[in-house]
Amino acid sequence: MYQYPKQILTIEQQVQSYVDAGMKITSQEDVEKALKSIGFYRLRGYSFQLYDNAAKKYVPGTNFEDIIKLYQFDQELSALVFFDDF
């Protein structure tokens, strides 16, 4: 059986990974709620343009709320484009 090489992170560890990479978090509770409902890896896709891969850090000033806003914008745009009643 295949053994996945990465360790499963708890919600607290996921939040800490954002903090360790330089992301500003104003409300730990809001971040935990978002991670539980949306998911770490889904949200991660919205943070790529705010992440400096060479430095392994987020661009200075990056807030978790920025990621949530991008996610919400994408959800709203998708609803308009794909689910619009003609």
N, C-alpha and C positions, 0 to 999 in steps of 0.2 A: 504494500500500500504506500502511496506517495505521502511523504511528510512535507508539509508546507514549511519553508524555511523561516518565515517570519512569525514572531510571537503575537498572539492575540492581545490587543491592548484594551484595558478597561476604559470607561469613559473618562475617568480622572487622568489616566495616562495619555489619552488622546488630547485632552485639554492641555496637559503639561507639554506635549510635543509641539503644540502651537506656540506656547509661551517660550519654550526653549529655542524655537526658531525665530523669535523676535516679534511675534504678533501681539498686539495690544488687545487685552480682553477687559472689558468694563464690568461685565456681569458673568460670573462663573456659572450661575444658575441658567442663564439664557443660553450659554454655549452648550452646557450639558443637555438642555432640552432640545436644542437644534441637532446635536449629535445623535440623540436617541431617536428623534423623529425622521431626520433626513439621512444621517449616516456620515461617518468620517470620510470615506473614500469618495462618495458623491460630492461632498462639499470641497474636497481637495481639488477636484477638477476646476472649480471656480477660482482657485487661488494661484494657479500656475503663473499667470501673468504678473502676479504680485510677489513672486518668489525668485530670488537670485540663486540659481542652482550652483554657481561657482562658489558662492560664500555659504551656501546651505542655510540661508536666512531670508526672512521676508524683507521686502523693501521697507526702509524706515518709515514709520507712520502708519503701517498697515494695521487696520482694526478688523476684528472678527465680524463686526457689523458690515464692513465692506463686502465680505464674502457672502453674507446673508442677503444683502441688497442685490448682488449680482445673481444669486440663485433665484430670488423672487422675481427679478426682471425677466429672467429666462423662462420661468414658469408662466408668467403673464403673456410674454411674447408667443410662447408655444401654444397657449390657449387661444390666442387671437389667430394664429396662422393655421393651426391644425384642427381646431374644434369650432371654427366659426360656422354658424348656420347661414347658408346662402339663401 
